[in-house]
C-alpha cells in the first residue's frame, strides 16, 4: 500500500503520545516535484502546527472532550481525532474531503492501538448542523474563502446547538486577520520544535 510504503512512523513533535504515518526527509517523495506525486495536495502526510497544538491541548485537558460527541473538520492525518478519543470522547467523527486521508486516519488509529472511528470524505462544512458538542479545527484557516465558509458554519452550530469550538492555528494571515478572531479566546500556546519551524516558514509558536 502506498501510504505504508511511503511514510515513516513518527512519535515526536509536541504530542509524543501519538504515533503517526507521515512524510519525512527519510521518505522518497519528500524532495520530489509535486507533479510526480500520485495524489494531489496530500495534506494528510503532514502534521500541521495548528493540529499539533489542538491535539496537545486535548491531551493536556481531557475534561474538554470526556463523554462528548466530537467532529474533527479537516482531520488530515487524524491526530486531533485520535487525541479526542484518547481523552475520553464518547463519539468521534473525522471529516476530510480527501478520501486518501480517510485511509491514512484509519491506519493511524490502528497504529495507536485503537478501534478506528468513522471517517467521512463528504464536505460537511455547508451541511445542516447536527447536535455536536465539540468541533475541532486544526490549521484550517489557510484560504480566505474557506475561512469565510468555516466562520458561517461555526456560527450556525454555536447558535443552534451551543457547540463548543476549538481552533489550532500557528498565526496564519487568513486567521489572524479574519473577523472570527475577535470572537475567540486564546487558551494555550506551544513552542514548535526546530524541525517543525523549518517546515513552516520559521513559525515559533502554535
N, C-alpha and C positions, 0 to 999 in steps of 0.2 A: 504494500500500500504506500502511496506517495507520501502521505503525512508521516508515517513511521520512518520511512527510509530517508527523508529529507529534513528531519528536525532533530534536535538534541533535547534530551530530558534535562531540565534545569530546576534547581530549587533554591535560587538565591533572590536577588532584587530585595525588596523590603518585606516580602512575605515568604520567608524560607520554609514555612509550614506547608506551602502549596507547591507541588511539583507540576511542571507543565512541559508540553512538547512545543518548542519554539525554534525559530530560525536564528542561529547564532553564527559568529565568524567561523565556526568549525563546520558549517553546513555548506554544501556545494552551491546553493543558489544565493548565498549571502552577497556575493560580489557579481552575480550575473545581471545582465541587462534585463529590464522589465519585459521586453518582448520575448525573452527566452523562457519566461515562466509559463507553466501550463495553465495557471489560473490568474485571472486579472484581480488586482487590488487585494492581495491576500493579507488583509489587516489582522486576521486571526493568528498569523505567525509571529506577531509582536505583542509583548506585554506592555501596553502603553502606560505612561506615568500616571494618568488620571485613574486608570483601572487599578494600578498598584496602590494608590492612596485609598481608593474606595475599599479594596479588599483588606488592606491593613486596618482601616478604621473598623470594619465589621468584625475582624478577628479580635481586636482590642476591646470591642464593646458589644459582646454577644447579646446583651439585652435589647439591642436595636432590632434584631431580626428574630429573636426567640419566639416561636409559635406563630409567626406571621406568614402571610401569603406574599411572596416576593416576585416581582418582574424585573429582569435584568435586560434593559433595552440596549441593543448594540453590543451583545455579550462577547463577541470576538472569541478569544481562546477559552472563555468560560471561567476565568479566575474569580470574578466577583460573585458569580452564581455559586461556585464551589465554596467560597468564603461564607456566603449566606447559609448554605447547608451545614457547613462545619459549625456555624454559630447558632444553630438550632431553629432555622426557619422551618415551618411546618409544610410549606409548599414553595417550590422554586420553579419558575418558568423562564428559560433563557430564550432570547429572541435576537436573531441576526439575519439580515436579508441574504447573506452569502450562505448557500447550502453546504459548502465545504466547511464553514465554521461550525455548523451543527455536528458534523462528524468529528472535528477536532475537539469540541467540547465534550462529546461522549467519551472519546479516548482519554481526555484529561480527567474526567470523573473516575474512570477505571484506574487510572494511574494513581489516584489519591484514595483508592480503596473504597469508593462509594458507588452505590447503585445510580446509574445515570438518571437524571431528571429530564422532563420534557424540554426539547429544544425545537423551536419552530423558525422557519425562514420566511414566513409571511410578514409583510411590513405592517407592524401593529401601531405605528405612530398615528395614523389617521383613523384608526378604528374607534368604535364606541367604547368609552371607558368601562372597565369591569370593576368589580368590588375588590380591588387590590389594596393591600395595606401599606406596601412599600415598593417604590420604584427606584431602581439603581441605574445610573448613567455614568459610565467611565470613559472619559475622553471622547465625548460625542459632539462637542461644540467646535468642530473643525471647519465648518462651512456656514456661511451666513443664512442661506435658505433653510438648511437643516436646523440651525439654531432657532429660527423663527417657528418652524413647524413643531419642534420639541417644546418650545415655550407655550404654544397654544394647547398642545396635548396635555402638558403637565398642569396648566391652569384648570383645564376641564376636569382632570382627575381629582385635583385638590378640592375644587368647588363641589363636585358631585359626590365624592366618597371620602373626603378629608384624607386623601392618600398622603403619606409621608414621602418625601423625595430626597434622595442623597445623590450628589453630583461630585465626581472626582475630576479635577482638571489641573493642568500644570500652569495655567495662566495664559491660555491661547487668546489671541486678539478677539476672535469671534465670541468668546465667553466673557472676557473682561469688559468688552465694550458693549455688550448686549443689555437690553433693559431688564432681563431676568436677574442680572447681577444684584440689583438693588433690593430684590425680594429675598435674598439668600443670606444666611449667617454662616460664617466660617467656623467649622467645628474642629478642624485639625490640619496640620501641615507636616510634611515629611521630607527630609533631605534625601535627594536621589544619589545612588551610588555613582561613582565616576563613569562606569561603563554605560549606564543609562543616560547620563548627561551628554556623553559623546554622541549618542544616537538621537538625541532630542535637542539639538541646537544649543546645547550648553545650559539648558534649564537646570536650576539648582534645587528647586523645591516643587513639590506637587501637593 
